């Protein structure tokens, strides 16, 4: 289904409000951030709820932002895993977003001392990158280069930390 002008207006307005929320995110707790993000979601969801595709996309973006906020606010790894699983159940907005969040999550685990989980997430991201590179042409190759650099940084940090890869 092709987005209409109404969809585009709502999507842009939603994105602007979420961006504004992120500007002040470091000055609030995760709970406060989540409460405000849910308020934004509830503001837009009723207006587009009759369009299942657009409503799902809005829920995905909220879930992605919740995951990012749980990492930024250094919530427990268990809580972050719960947020990641919510994203997996909704599906990501696109496969590159999934790569991004797998790598963000890998970094969060690495910083908190769980090299094994960090490596697993980085390897899963690397496998996705390989799949996407085959199907996304030139754009995929450019994206892949950026993300492979990120994977290599994570792997190097794990090697430095543990003495093995």
Long-range contacts (C-beta under 8 A, 24 or more apart in sequence): 1-51, 1-53, 3-54, 7-48, 7-51, 7-54, 10-44, 10-47, 10-48, 10-54, 11-54, 11-57, 13-44, 14-40, 14-44, 14-58, 14-61, 15-61, 17-43, 18-61, 18-65, 22-65, 25-69, 25-72, 25-73, 26-72, 29-73, 30-69, 30-70, 30-73, 30-75, 33-69, 33-73, 34-66, 34-69, 37-62, 37-65, 37-66, 37-69, 38-62, 56-90, 56-91, 57-93, 59-90, 60-87, 60-90, 60-91, 60-92, 60-93, 61-93, 63-87, 63-90, 64-92, 64-93, 64-97, 64-101, 67-101, 67-104, 67-105, 68-101, 68-104, 71-104, 71-105, 71-107, 71-108, 77-108, 77-109, 77-112, 77-114, 77-117, 80-105, 80-108, 95-128, 95-131, 95-132, 96-132, 96-143, 96-147, 98-128, 99-125, 99-128, 99-129, 99-132, 99-143, 99-147, 100-147, 102-128, 103-147, 103-150, 103-151, 103-154, 106-154, 107-154, 110-154, 110-157, 110-158, 110-161, 115-158, 115-161, 115-162, 118-154, 118-158, 119-154, 119-155, 119-158, 119-165, 122-151, 122-154, 122-155, 122-158, 125-151, 126-151
